[in-house]
Amino acid sequence: MQSSPRATTAVGLLYASTVVVWTSYSLLSVTLPFRFEALGLSVVQYGIAVAVFALGMLLTESVWGFLAFRIGQVRTILALGLIVMVLYVVIAYATSFVEFALALGLFGALVIFPVPLFRWMALIARGPGREGSGTGRYGAYFGGGMVVGSALGPSLYVSLGFGGLMVVVLATYAVGLALMALLPWEQTRLPQADPGGTTSVRRVLTTPFLLAAGLAVFPSSHSRWL
């Protein structure tokens, strides 16, 4: 991944796919309140559904981080991306609160699958001493996709309706997925996945660590006793 024509191509595809994938997500997310309103669903139901989506992301991002070097291959990327596309379709056809909550929870858990891997690739792309600029660029492209989707989403919703918007969302995500698949995965030289990940976690979870974590979680109760 360091300074070579192939590395430059890989990083370019990484950034391009990031922009496109998160444009797709943002096209949907910014218009979901309008969809809930059109279906007669309440603001409270919308808030709960979005909370379930966020919970899905929260629960699985560290899992995708643990699996990051295992998913860096075309077949795995395509398989996970196709599942995300299926969930987009489920969201497109959802009409009840329960359907939205379940679909959005699964969607949140899966749509972030490339983020830890791509963040690491951006981190090391420009070589030692340039890690900060790499992560900064990744964040800029990630946010750029969100900006583009947020700007276009409402206009597309008004002009095309939710069904037409979801066609654009799916097409956009398909382009992003294709860009991910085009990455020269066999040449990225990802580190070998650590087979002893569970053992590493056990080494961290020592008694002093757990005590310190407990003090951090319950500062107010300890401060009263001190």
N, C-alpha and C positions, 0 to 999 in steps of 0.2 A: 504493500500500500504506500510505499514511499517513493517520491519524486522520480517518476518514469512515465513514458507515454501511456503505458497500460494503467498505471496508478491514476493518472489524470483522467483517463476515460472512466475508470471505476468510480472515482469521486464525483465526476460530472453526472453520471447516471444516478448515483446515490442522492445527490442534491436535487436533481430533476424529478426523480420519483417521489422524494419527500414533498416537494411543492405540490405535485399533482395529487398524490394520495390525500394530503391534508386539505387541499382545495375541495376534493370530493366530500370529505367528512364535514367541512364547514358549510358547504352548500346545504347539507341536510340539517345540521344542528341549528343553524340560524333561522330555518323555516319551520322547525318543529312546533314552536308555540302557535303559529298560524294554523297548522294541521290539527292540533288539539282543539283550538277554538272552533274550527270548521266542523269537527266531529261532535261538538257539544261537551267536550271533556273540560274539567275544571282546572284552574291554575294550580290548585293543591295537587291534583293528580299529575299534572305536568311536572311539578317540582319533585314529587316522589319518583316518577319515572326517570328523571334526570339524575336523581340521587342514586338510583339503582345502577344506572349507566356508570356513574363515577365510582361506585363501589366495585363494579366489575373491573374497571381499570386499576383501582387500588390493589385489589386482591391478586392480580395476575402480572403486574409489571415486573415485580421481582422474580416471578417464575420465568418470564420471557428473558430476563437478564441471566438467570441460571442456565437457560437452554440456548442462549444466543449463538454460541459457536456450533451448536448442533443443527441449527436451522439455516445456516449459510450455504445452501445448495438449491439449485433450480427447482427440483421436484418438491421439496418441502415448502419453499416460498410460494410456489404456485398452488399447492394444496391448501395452505393456510389462507392465501388470498382468495381462492374460490369459495371457501367457507364464509369469509367476510362478505363476499358478493351475495351469497345466499341470504345472509342476515340482512343485507340491504333490501333484498326483495321481500323478506318477511316484514320488515318495517314499512315498506311501501304498501303492503296489503293489510297491515294492522288497522283495526278500527276500534278496539276496546282498550281500556286502561291496562288490563292484565296482559294483553298481547304486547302492548308497547313496553311494559315494564320488563317482561321476560326477554323480548327481543333486544331491547337496549342493554340489559344486563349482560347478555351473551356478546353483544356487539362490542361493548366497552372492554370486555375481557379479551377479545380477540383482535380488535382493530389495531392495537398497539404492539402486536407481535414483532414488527421490525425495529421498533424504536431503540431498545437497548443495544442491539447489534449495530445499527446505523450510527448511533451515538459513539460507540467505541471505534468504529471505522473512521468516523470524522475526527475523532480524538487523535488517532495515530497517523492520519493520512499524510500530513506534511512533515513528519519526522520529529525527532527529539527537539524540545524547546519551542515547538509550535502548537502544543496541544490546546492551549487556550484559544488560539485563532480558529482551530478546527472545530471545537465545540461551539464557538461563537457563530461560525458560518452555518453550522447545522441548525442552531436555534433560529438564525435569521431566515433560512429557507423554510423551516417548519412554520414559523410565524407568518412568513410571506404567503404560504398556502392558505393559512387561516384567514388572512386579510382578503385575499382574492375571493375565496368562497363566501365570506361574510358580505362582501360588497355586491357580488352577483346574485346571491341566493334569493333575496326578496324580489328582485326584478324578474328572475326566472319563474318564481312561484306565481307572481301576478300574471305574467304573459303566457305561461305554459300550464299552470295548474300543478298540483302536487304530483300527479302521475307523470306529466312531462318532465318535471324537475327530477324525479327519481331516475328517469331514463338518462338524463344528463349526468346525474350522480354516478350511476353504474358505468356509463361510458368513460367518465373521467377516472374512476377507480381502476377500470380495466387498463387504461393507458398507463397509470402509475404502476400497476402490477406487472405489465409488460416491461417497463423500464427496470423494475427490480429483477425480473428474470433475465434481462440482457446483461446484467452485471457479470463480469468475468469471474464467477465464483471460484473456479478451479485455480485461479491465479492470485486470489486475494491472500492466500497463506494465513488463514485464520488459525489461532492457537488451537491446540487439541483441547477438547472439552475435558474438564477435570472429573474423572470418575469418582473421586472421593469427596464430592461436594458435601454430602451429609456429614462426613468426618470433620471437614473444615468447620462446619457450623457448630458441631459439638465442641471443637477446640475453643471457639469463641465464647460459647455459653458457659463460662466458668462462674463459680459462686461470686467472686468480686464483681464481675460484669453484671450479673443479675441484680446484685444489691445496688450497684450504681444506677442501673436502669430503673429500679424501683424508686429510688430517691428522685430521679428525674421525672417519673410519671406522677408521683404524689408529692410535689413540693409543698403544696399548701398545708396538707395534713402534718408534714414533718415540721414546717415552720411554726405551727401552733404549739407543738411540744417543745421546740427549742426556745 
